[in-house]
Amino acid sequence: MLTHTDLKPGVQFIYEGQPWEVLTAEMMKMAQRRPVIQSKIKNLIDGRVQEKNFQQGDMFNEADLQKREIKYLYTTKGQYFFCDPKNPSDRFSFTETQIGTQAKFLRPNETVIGIVFDEKIITFKLPIKVELKVKESAPGVKGDRAQGGTKEAILESGAVIQVPLFIQEGDIIEVNTETGSYVKRAQE
């Protein structure tokens, strides 16, 4: 059992019969009142995020989640289709709201880690860093500035991110999937 003080970022727990993950948690104590945990939590099944305050005495069960490899196939009309890598005919899909921002870093035929709750795959996790090819990028133009400049680049997955001026079309770069930012140019 988890208490309200065990709710830290990354902790997965059962709340209202569904698995949730803590995104942020902050202890707040006001004069002559009990301490409260102000948190932002994400529902792992439907992807919605909400702010919630937890009081002293609140108890939760840990979410019993398993991990399993799944393969991304394609996207159509806001649905992202996946399959079991060993059985391609066993297909299932997620909506864009269920997946969230990590959808823009998916490449067809990429294997990711699926999260299983009650024998059903409810979501997936991408690696923190992925390598993607730059599909489109304007040439970098030097100007008079104090810091290094950035420009927009369109990646092979369709994501648009800011990259340094020296990045060219065809370069393979490393991207942080949590922040959606450029990390470094990958070695070829």
Helices and strands as residue ranges (DSSP letters): E 2-3, G 4-6, E 12-15, E 18-28, E 36-43, E 49-54, E 59-62, E 66-76, E 79-84, E 87-95, H 96-99, G 100-105, E 111-117, E 120-125, E 129-137, E 150-155, E 160-164, E 172-176, E 181-185
